[in-house]
């Protein structure tokens, strides 16, 4: 082929409109500031990684030679284990630190702790902290990637992503799907991440719970607010049920466990009134018999353990994308 003919057959040069989107964030701090394209990119990347966990040798070399640190100032079963396994599946070295075992106990600041760990060659820091904004503070202070694993009542972006990933696997397209979040919305970082992510994908989002546990300002985000669960059982395609935070009872925000269960608990009687293909979700940990009965949690509509499985793929995607963004040439950032 002559060079003129080759030019004629060449694919047209990518323009800003046609070029595939590139992930440019070294940190994942929230779903609020993610664009729709970025959200979809993370979900698509996770879908690609999910297969790795089904292999007999569950490893890919994508983060070989990198060091991932999990720095948890609050308890965790799912998120911490899932990030550690995700990093190991991508062949990274993993170090785990919990607050009780760190020099925070001796008065060292979070930023000083993280800077010292970065000085040992840590590439990615996954942080859970009781203070909203702590991961953002670290992201501004470090060259390492910072991933928010839950900060106070602000956001839990990878939980939001894994919830949305699970819904997308079932429904393909979330545009027009109706998703209800049930429980303590005010104090839930999971609810906030779900709301931001789901709205970007065109889902209809509602929150259900006692008046004392729902911020009225959610109306301004286009979220439906309901105080009576029994009135909306037939309306939603998904019920994502939040853990009732037992400590809130002491502060008088709801009358008691029994009362809460009677008004907002998802049981077999309520499940029977829901739509035929309804999805029952819960981020965990579950208070069985309070916000959900064992029969519903373990029943055929429940995708609670699928959420956990999907969390691994989502966290592999987030680690991979953020590290990739850090390594982009300066002029591509
Ligand atoms: N869903 C969730 O964040 O669970 P853990 O507290 O066990 O990490």
Boltz pocket constraint, residues with backbone or C-beta under 6 A from the ligand:
constraints:
  - pocket:
      binder: B
      contacts: [[A, 75], [A, 76], [A, 77], [A, 78], [A, 79], [A, 80], [A, 149], [A, 150], [A, 156], [A, 159], [A, 283], [A, 284], [A, 285]]
      max_distance: 6.0
